[in-house]
Amino acid sequence: EPVVVPPTPEPAQPQEAAPAPQPQENADAGPCGGDDGCKFKLRGGPSTGGNGGTELKMQFLFVHGGRGDEAQGSYFVVLKKDGVRLPVGDNVRSLAKTKTPGQLGDYNYEYKLGLDTLPGNTVAGNYSIWVLDGNGERDSDVFNFNIDNGQNGLLWIKFDQS
């Protein structure tokens, strides 16, 4: 009987190690919630103004452009400075159908953070922000911006969900 000799296996080729996964800059943002995705887009700002730099005062306008820029209620934000999540509470929400005139533009949400809550004890730095809806789910893309002058602690942004 003939002898069957199995073929000699080829030597295993060295495989390159897969690159280590890179951490996402804002992995904590999570996906957009609800069945309507990320509704809010940036339609104005970010703009900054002088306030002495003793605090970061956020004045934001949440509107529905398809309804004549009608002010939208129950929204708030997550704000990070230099990669550190800032203590923006969810107890303050945007007001529906109400706009207050401000130095940089109308707003329906205002929140202040003291320097002692900001990395480096200055408003100057690199920021990331995203909108949360009334259920605390992300409702916008993550927007990045920089405040280069520590005296410009007044921050205005217009978010539009149309």
Secondary structure as UniProt FT lines:
FT   TURN            25..26
FT   HELIX           27..29
FT   STRAND          40..49
FT   TURN            52..53
FT   STRAND          55..64
FT   HELIX           65..67
FT   STRAND          70..71
FT   STRAND          76..81
FT   TURN            82..83
FT   STRAND          84..85
FT   TURN            90..91
FT   TURN            96..97
FT   STRAND          109..114
FT   HELIX           115..117
FT   HELIX           119..121
FT   STRAND          125..132
FT   TURN            134..135
FT   STRAND          143..147
FT   TURN            150..151
FT   STRAND          154..160
//
